[in-house]
């Protein structure tokens, strides 16, 4: 009993309550987003509750297991993640020209979502045993760069540009916050810029180029590639300061807003809850990210610190990319809004990641 009271005392309640608030608001928003759809989509919010419940269970497991045990098995998890990515090409299901899902009964597992977490743990494992403590030069990025390159190549081949970009940004954030020299950072940035023409010509699909061109000039093809962003901006702008009210957003209820339950839940929220509600949601995400960085700063070992930075980066970049694309500030690349968008694999991965963050937070007192 004393041990339980001690764990409850050290439990990170501010992080837990912030995440719980996002989850509740997300389910309510999903109910509104699909209430006018009818058919199979009308009960999507119930399916989301199932995914959240499963994610909460796995997240609780991630909290309960001492993360030092996770560190010992990090390479096993990394190899397992790569195997799942390879299985996508052998037994995966193709949807809209992308092969990203492995059917498991009625559930479709998306290994690239799981790989985000596995990548964080693998990089944390590598850096935990890396004796280098001063600034890292470019040559010091070769080994961790290979840890990123293999899964990223497999993800790009699916193709899944959005997830690949998130993985690259997680890697960059971890390296930057673990003493990457500015010279190395500028070299990487220059290499990225110089490789852009090759990426455009050989890596991007026609529909991906279309989305980027539509982003550069939104008026070129409003009825096709630019439709999503155009309707999204109308929804966000029409919400005003106070919003139109729950289930009263016209862009959503009249079926103008596409993919409102997956990639575009934020315009539904902004139209119904207005600027005030949008700021509340963004504030909750900001709190989770900043609190995660606080946990990283207080972690008792490098594995815990890097894991906390990685999970915080995962949440941060997915929020930035999703909000950027629905506001017309970034191309549409199919990145979900954490715990707000409908999805099985993405919800479970985020919940487990936040479980790891809570794990690091609690065990900073037990070393």
Buried (B, 14 or more C-beta within 10 A) or exposed (E): EEEEEEBEEBBBEEBBEBBBBBBEBBBBBBBBBBBBBEEEBEEBBEBBBEBBEBBBBBBBEBBEBEBBEBBEEBEEBBEBBBEBBEEBEEEBEEEEEBBBBBEEEEEBBBBBBBBBBBBBBBBBBBBBEBEEEEEBEBEBBEEBBEBBBBBBEBBBBBBBBBBBBBBBBBBBBBBBBBEBBEEBBEBBEEEEEEEEEEEEEEBBEEBBBBBBBBBEEBEEBEEEBBBBBBBBBBBBEBBEEEBBEEBEBEBBBEEBBEBBBBBBBBBBBBBBBBBEBBBEBEEBBBBBBEBBBBBBEBBEBBBBBBBBBBBBBBBBBBBBBBBBBBBBEBBBBBBBBBBBBBBBBBBBBBBBBBBBBBBBBBBBEEE
